[in-house]
Amino acid sequence: MVHFGTFEIGEGHPNHGPFRMICYTADHRGELTPSREIAEKAWFRYADRDRVSAVDEMAFDALYEAGRLS
């Protein structure tokens, strides 16, 4: 795993309270299986950016700018 970025929404955001998301990238082989608080999995492209939270939008932008999200 390699740290990709830390993305934060501060207090006062109109839709979210303070939130920090720490993101990593990694190679994975095998089936991904949702568990615990993760109910399902889905694959998103940059065009799906409007379907994610504000902090996820920040991560999507960084991944897109780095050429890691199409």
Secondary structure, DSSP 8 states (H G I E B T S, - for coil): -EEEEEEEE-TT-SS--SEEEEEEE----S-----TT--------GGGGGGS-HHHHHHHHHHHHTT---
